[in-house]
Amino acid sequence: MNNSNRLGCLTQTGALAALIAVFVIAGVAFASGSNMFNPGALNDQRGESIRGVSSHAEIAECNACHVAPWGSATMADRCMDCHKNVASQMLDAAQLHGMIAQKSPDASCRDCHKEHRGAAASLTDLDERTFPHEAFGFALNKHQQTKAGAPIVCADCHENDVSTFAADSCQTCHSDLDIAFTQAHTRAYGSDCLACHDGVDRYSAFNHNAYAFKLDGGHANIDCAKCHANPRTVADLQSAPQNCYACHQQDDKHLGEYGQQCETCHVASDWKNATFDHDRFASSSSCVACHAEPQEHFGQFGTECATCHTTNAWKPATYNGIHTFPIDHGDGNGSCQTCHPNSLTTYTCYGCHEHTETKIESKHLKEGISNFQDCMECHSDGSKHKDGDHDD
């Protein structure tokens, strides 16, 4: 048995045939301009000139983008060699490509940018799973599925062009979810949804108390439109007045007398239980500088209000002054008006007990006292005789 050919078909004749085949293939490839290995024409989208070319279609050498299998570089490295601005973005998480690199570190350029699909084909295919949609002002956090449970895809909002937004897509989709709410919301806030919404669902179960103006008391259940009148943008919502007087001026029972800082005395949780900080208002120690004498006094008690009233509570009033004449004089049951029928600044002793003007005059003249009208001059302590040193 002849064992001289242990390599099977790899004989001299076989090796020669293989070599001829390689030369034939190389010749055909050379003659066809390498088209037999080209999966399709390069994109002709034009931009700034980089290394002498303004579109991929002008690249003549395959190795400008493709690397040899035994090389250490990658196709992404070749992309970055030309597109240095993108390479810079990749290092900045605030930039679009940096966000993509951070969100999908294993993503490569050709995952989104496809080539060899013809001169007019798009250079970009977006992957909904990795594309940082929030970088363009609208997050997809709450936009994952349709009402039917199907995944939301780009065409649901962008139709056939991802660079445009179908303005009616919000209303169409949300009307399927809740048509009554969507119609009422559109009437109140307009149809430009993106003017207020950015996809993070910040207005669902909105906590107003997390902001400066707390909604407590009577404000807790008030309709938004009461304070946010005809808003169409976030700026409109934020411009709502935050002072009480802007909304309650027509209800001001003080008629502006105490200014517009209602919160100085009132709280929203209990409007009637007001606490008055008198020191914040009184620029004068005289009550009548701010308060006209009330009609109840009929001008009887003068203007020294503090004699009977305090700033803690206007009612009840209690006499707080120094009353040199005993208030419990006589039977002690008399009111202020008994001695001060016309005004607290004047008094009379007539009309009480035996004190009639005729009787008093007779008794004093009998004792040689002619100046007897000012009773307090002699009877300052309420005793019957001056200093109690002589008899009746």
C-alpha positions as CSV (number, residue, x, y, z in Angstrom):
1,M,0.0,0.0,0.0
2,N,1.4,3.4,-1.0
3,N,1.5,5.7,2.2
4,S,3.5,8.5,0.5
5,N,0.5,10.8,0.3
6,R,-0.7,11.3,3.9
7,L,-2.3,14.8,3.4
8,G,-5.3,13.5,1.5
9,C,-6.5,16.0,-1.1
10,L,-3.7,18.4,-0.4
11,T,-1.6,17.1,-3.2
12,Q,0.7,19.1,-5.4
13,T,-2.1,19.2,-7.9
14,G,-4.6,20.3,-5.3
15,A,-2.4,23.1,-4.0
16,L,-1.8,24.3,-7.5
17,A,-5.6,24.4,-8.2
18,A,-6.2,26.4,-4.9
19,L,-3.5,28.9,-5.9
20,I,-5.0,29.4,-9.3
21,A,-8.4,30.0,-7.7
22,V,-7.0,32.7,-5.4
23,F,-5.4,34.5,-8.4
24,V,-8.7,34.3,-10.3
25,I,-10.7,35.7,-7.4
26,A,-8.2,38.5,-6.9
27,G,-8.2,39.3,-10.6
28,V,-12.0,39.5,-10.7
29,A,-12.0,41.7,-7.5
30,F,-9.4,44.0,-9.1
31,A,-11.3,44.2,-12.3
32,S,-14.6,45.0,-10.5
33,G,-13.1,47.7,-8.4
34,S,-13.6,45.7,-5.1
35,N,-17.4,45.9,-5.7
36,M,-17.8,42.2,-5.1
37,F,-16.9,42.8,-1.5
38,N,-18.9,46.0,-1.0
39,P,-22.2,45.5,0.7
40,G,-23.6,48.8,-0.7
41,A,-22.9,52.4,-1.6
42,L,-21.8,54.8,1.2
43,N,-24.0,57.7,2.4
44,D,-23.7,60.9,0.5
45,Q,-25.0,63.2,3.3
46,R,-22.7,66.2,3.3
47,G,-21.2,68.2,6.2
48,E,-18.0,69.9,7.1
49,S,-14.9,68.7,5.3
50,I,-12.8,66.3,7.4
51,R,-9.5,65.1,6.0
52,G,-10.5,66.3,2.6
53,V,-13.8,64.7,2.3
54,S,-17.3,66.1,3.1
55,S,-19.3,62.8,3.0
56,H,-18.7,59.1,3.5
57,A,-19.4,58.6,-0.2
58,E,-16.1,60.3,-1.0
59,I,-14.0,57.8,1.0
60,A,-12.1,55.6,-1.4
61,E,-10.2,53.3,0.9
62,C,-11.9,50.6,2.9
63,N,-9.2,50.7,5.6
64,A,-10.2,54.3,6.4
65,C,-13.0,52.8,8.4
66,H,-12.3,49.0,8.5
67,V,-9.5,47.5,10.4
68,A,-7.6,44.2,9.7
69,P,-8.7,41.3,11.9
70,W,-5.2,41.1,13.4
71,G,-5.1,44.8,14.3
72,S,-5.6,46.1,17.8
73,A,-7.8,49.1,16.8
74,T,-11.5,49.0,16.3
75,M,-13.9,50.6,13.8
76,A,-15.1,53.0,16.6
77,D,-11.4,54.1,16.9
78,R,-11.4,54.9,13.2
79,C,-14.7,56.9,13.7
80,M,-13.2,58.9,16.5
81,D,-10.0,59.6,14.4
82,C,-12.2,61.7,12.1
83,H,-15.1,62.8,14.3
84,K,-13.0,64.4,17.1
85,N,-15.9,66.5,18.2
86,V,-17.9,63.4,19.0
87,A,-14.9,61.9,20.8
88,S,-14.9,65.0,23.0
89,Q,-18.6,64.6,23.7
90,M,-18.1,61.0,24.8
91,L,-16.1,62.3,27.8
92,D,-18.8,64.7,28.9
93,A,-21.9,63.1,30.5
94,A,-23.8,66.4,29.9
95,Q,-23.4,66.0,26.1
96,L,-25.6,63.7,24.0
97,H,-22.9,61.2,23.1
98,G,-21.6,61.3,26.6
99,M,-25.1,60.4,27.9
100,I,-25.3,57.5,25.5
101,A,-21.8,56.2,26.5
102,Q,-22.8,56.5,30.2
103,K,-26.1,54.7,29.7
104,S,-24.8,52.0,27.4
105,P,-21.1,51.7,27.8
106,D,-20.9,48.7,25.4
107,A,-22.6,50.6,22.6
108,S,-20.6,51.2,19.4
109,C,-21.0,53.9,16.8
110,R,-22.5,51.5,14.2
111,D,-25.3,50.5,16.7
112,C,-26.9,53.8,15.8
113,H,-25.1,54.9,12.6
114,K,-25.5,52.4,9.8
115,E,-23.6,52.5,6.5
116,H,-23.5,50.9,3.1
117,R,-27.2,51.3,2.7
118,G,-27.1,53.7,-0.3
119,A,-26.3,57.3,-0.9
120,A,-29.7,58.7,0.3
121,A,-30.3,56.3,3.3
122,S,-30.3,57.7,6.8
123,L,-27.1,57.6,8.7
124,T,-28.8,57.3,12.1
125,D,-31.1,54.5,13.5
126,L,-32.2,55.2,17.1
127,D,-32.5,52.4,19.6
128,E,-35.3,53.1,22.0
129,R,-33.7,51.0,24.7
130,T,-30.4,52.9,24.8
131,F,-31.2,56.4,23.4
132,P,-31.2,59.1,26.2
133,H,-34.5,60.7,25.2
134,E,-34.4,63.0,28.2
135,A,-31.5,64.8,26.7
136,F,-33.9,66.3,24.3
137,G,-36.2,67.7,27.0
138,F,-38.7,64.8,27.3
139,A,-38.1,61.7,29.4
140,L,-39.8,58.4,28.6
141,N,-40.0,57.3,32.2
142,K,-43.8,57.3,32.2
143,H,-44.2,56.5,28.5
144,Q,-43.4,52.9,28.2
145,Q,-46.6,51.3,27.1
146,T,-49.8,52.2,25.2
147,K,-53.3,51.6,26.8
148,A,-53.3,48.2,25.1
149,G,-50.0,47.3,26.8
150,A,-47.9,47.4,23.6
151,P,-44.5,49.1,23.9
152,I,-44.4,52.7,22.8
153,V,-42.2,53.1,19.8
154,C,-40.8,56.2,18.1
155,A,-43.5,56.3,15.4
156,D,-46.2,56.7,18.0
157,C,-45.1,60.2,18.6
158,H,-42.8,61.0,15.7
159,E,-44.6,59.1,12.9
160,N,-42.0,58.7,10.0
161,D,-39.5,61.3,11.0
162,V,-37.8,61.3,14.4
163,S,-36.7,64.9,14.0
164,T,-40.3,66.1,14.2
165,F,-43.0,65.7,16.8
166,A,-46.7,65.0,16.0
167,A,-48.4,67.7,18.1
168,D,-51.7,65.8,18.3
169,S,-50.1,62.6,19.5
170,C,-50.4,63.6,23.2
171,Q,-54.1,64.2,22.9
172,T,-54.8,61.2,20.8
173,C,-53.1,58.8,23.2
174,H,-54.3,60.4,26.4
175,S,-57.9,60.6,25.1
176,D,-57.8,56.9,24.8
177,L,-56.8,56.7,28.5
178,D,-59.2,59.3,29.9
179,I,-61.1,61.4,27.4
180,A,-63.0,63.5,29.9
181,F,-59.9,64.6,31.8
182,T,-58.0,65.2,28.6
183,Q,-60.7,67.5,27.2
184,A,-61.0,69.4,30.4
185,H,-57.2,69.7,30.8
186,T,-56.9,71.0,27.3
187,R,-59.5,73.7,27.8
188,A,-57.8,74.8,31.0
189,Y,-54.2,74.7,29.9
190,G,-54.1,74.6,26.1
191,S,-52.9,72.0,23.7
192,D,-49.2,72.7,23.7
193,C,-48.5,69.9,26.2
194,L,-44.7,70.2,25.9
195,A,-44.9,73.8,27.2
196,C,-45.4,72.3,30.7
197,H,-44.7,68.6,30.5
198,D,-41.3,67.0,30.2
199,G,-42.3,63.4,30.7
200,V,-41.2,63.0,34.3
201,D,-44.9,63.0,35.5
202,R,-44.2,65.9,37.9
203,Y,-47.9,67.0,37.9
204,S,-49.4,63.6,38.8
205,A,-50.3,63.7,42.5
206,F,-48.5,67.1,42.6
207,N,-47.4,68.0,46.2
208,H,-47.9,71.8,46.4
209,N,-46.7,71.8,50.0
210,A,-43.1,70.9,48.8
211,Y,-43.0,74.5,47.4
212,A,-43.0,77.9,49.0
213,F,-46.8,78.4,49.0
214,K,-48.3,75.7,51.2
215,L,-51.9,74.7,50.5
216,D,-53.5,74.3,54.0
217,G,-56.8,75.4,55.5
218,G,-59.2,76.8,52.9
219,H,-56.5,76.5,50.2
220,A,-56.2,72.7,50.4
221,N,-59.1,71.8,48.1
222,I,-59.2,74.9,45.8
223,D,-59.1,74.4,42.1
224,C,-55.7,75.2,40.5
225,A,-57.3,77.6,38.1
226,K,-58.4,79.9,41.0
227,C,-54.8,80.9,41.5
228,H,-53.2,79.9,38.2
229,A,-55.4,81.9,35.8
230,N,-55.1,80.7,32.1
231,P,-51.6,79.3,32.3
232,R,-50.0,78.1,29.1
233,T,-46.4,77.6,30.1
234,V,-44.4,76.6,33.2
235,A,-43.5,80.3,33.6
236,D,-47.2,81.1,33.7
237,L,-47.7,78.5,36.4
238,Q,-44.8,79.9,38.5
239,S,-46.0,83.5,38.1
240,A,-49.2,83.0,40.2
241,P,-49.3,85.6,43.0
242,Q,-48.4,84.2,46.4
243,N,-49.7,87.1,48.6
244,C,-53.1,86.9,50.2
245,Y,-54.2,90.3,49.1
246,A,-53.9,89.5,45.4
247,C,-56.8,87.1,45.7
248,H,-58.7,88.4,48.8
249,Q,-58.7,92.1,48.3
250,Q,-62.4,92.1,47.6
251,D,-63.0,90.3,51.0
252,D,-60.9,92.8,53.0
253,K,-63.1,93.9,55.9
254,H,-60.4,96.2,57.0
255,L,-60.7,98.2,53.8
256,G,-56.9,98.3,53.5
257,E,-56.5,99.9,56.9
258,Y,-54.0,97.3,58.0
259,G,-52.1,97.0,54.8
260,Q,-51.7,93.9,52.5
261,Q,-49.6,91.6,54.7
262,C,-52.6,89.5,55.9
263,E,-50.3,86.8,57.2
264,T,-49.0,89.2,59.9
265,C,-52.2,88.4,61.9
266,H,-53.9,85.5,60.0
267,V,-53.1,82.0,59.1
268,A,-54.7,80.0,56.3
269,S,-55.6,77.1,58.6
270,D,-57.9,79.3,60.7
271,W,-58.6,82.7,59.2
272,K,-60.8,84.0,62.1
273,N,-58.4,83.1,64.9
274,A,-56.1,86.1,64.2
275,T,-53.2,87.0,66.4
276,F,-52.5,90.7,66.2
277,D,-48.9,91.8,66.7
278,H,-49.5,95.4,67.7
279,D,-45.9,96.4,67.7
280,R,-45.7,95.8,64.0
281,F,-48.3,98.3,63.3
282,A,-48.4,101.0,65.9
283,S,-46.1,103.9,65.0
284,S,-47.8,106.0,67.7
285,S,-48.7,105.3,71.2
286,S,-52.0,107.1,70.8
287,C,-54.8,104.6,69.9
288,V,-56.7,107.3,68.0
289,A,-53.8,107.7,65.6
290,C,-55.1,104.5,64.1
291,H,-58.5,103.8,65.6
292,A,-61.3,106.4,65.5
293,E,-63.2,106.6,68.8
294,P,-66.0,103.9,68.5
295,Q,-69.6,104.9,68.3
296,E,-70.3,102.9,71.4
297,H,-68.6,105.5,73.5
298,F,-70.6,108.4,72.2
299,G,-67.6,110.7,73.0
300,Q,-68.0,109.9,76.8
301,F,-64.7,108.3,77.6
302,G,-62.1,110.4,76.0
303,T,-59.2,109.1,73.9
304,E,-57.0,107.5,76.5
305,C,-58.1,104.0,75.3
306,A,-55.4,102.2,77.3
307,T,-57.1,103.3,80.5
308,C,-59.6,100.5,79.9
309,H,-58.4,98.5,76.9
310,T,-55.3,96.4,76.1
311,T,-53.8,95.4,72.8
312,N,-54.0,91.8,73.7
313,A,-57.8,91.8,73.5
314,W,-60.0,94.8,72.9
315,K,-62.9,93.0,74.7
316,P,-63.6,92.8,77.6
317,A,-62.5,96.2,78.8
318,T,-61.3,96.8,82.4
319,Y,-60.4,100.0,84.0
320,N,-56.7,100.1,84.5
321,G,-56.0,103.7,85.6
322,I,-55.4,105.3,89.0
323,H,-58.8,106.3,90.3
324,T,-58.2,108.6,93.2
325,F,-61.8,108.6,94.2
326,P,-62.9,105.2,95.7
327,I,-64.7,103.3,93.0
328,D,-66.7,101.4,95.7
329,H,-67.9,104.7,97.2
330,G,-71.5,104.5,98.4
331,D,-73.1,101.1,97.8
332,G,-70.4,100.1,95.2
333,N,-73.0,99.1,92.6
334,G,-72.8,102.2,90.4
335,S,-71.5,102.2,86.9
336,C,-69.0,104.7,85.4
337,Q,-71.9,106.7,84.1
338,T,-73.3,107.3,87.6
339,C,-70.5,109.8,88.2
340,H,-69.5,110.4,84.6
341,P,-72.7,110.7,82.7
342,N,-71.3,112.7,79.8
343,S,-67.6,111.9,79.7
344,L,-64.9,110.2,81.8
345,T,-63.0,113.5,81.8
346,T,-65.8,115.2,83.8
347,Y,-67.7,114.2,86.8
348,T,-70.7,115.1,89.0
349,C,-71.7,114.2,92.5
350,Y,-75.3,115.3,92.1
351,G,-78.0,112.8,91.7
352,C,-76.5,110.3,94.1
353,H,-77.9,109.7,97.6
354,E,-78.8,113.0,99.2
355,H,-76.7,114.9,96.8
356,T,-78.9,117.4,95.1
357,E,-77.5,120.7,93.9
358,T,-79.9,122.8,96.2
359,K,-79.1,120.8,99.3
360,I,-75.3,120.8,98.8
361,E,-75.3,124.5,98.1
362,S,-77.3,125.2,101.3
363,K,-75.1,123.1,103.5
364,H,-71.8,124.5,102.2
365,L,-72.9,128.2,102.4
366,K,-74.1,127.5,105.9
367,E,-70.5,126.5,106.7
368,G,-69.0,129.5,104.9
369,I,-67.8,127.5,101.9
370,S,-68.6,129.3,98.7
371,N,-66.4,127.3,96.3
372,F,-68.1,124.0,96.5
373,Q,-68.6,123.0,92.8
374,D,-65.3,121.0,92.6
375,C,-66.2,118.3,95.2
376,M,-62.9,116.4,94.7
377,E,-60.9,119.3,96.0
378,C,-62.2,118.6,99.5
379,H,-63.5,115.1,99.3
380,S,-60.8,113.4,97.4
381,D,-61.1,110.2,99.4
382,G,-64.9,110.1,99.4
383,S,-65.3,111.1,103.0
384,K,-68.2,113.2,104.1
385,H,-66.2,116.1,105.4
386,K,-62.8,117.5,104.3
387,D,-60.2,115.4,106.0
388,G,-62.9,114.3,108.4
389,D,-62.0,117.1,110.8
390,H,-65.3,118.7,111.4
391,D,-68.9,117.8,112.0
392,D,-71.9,118.1,109.7
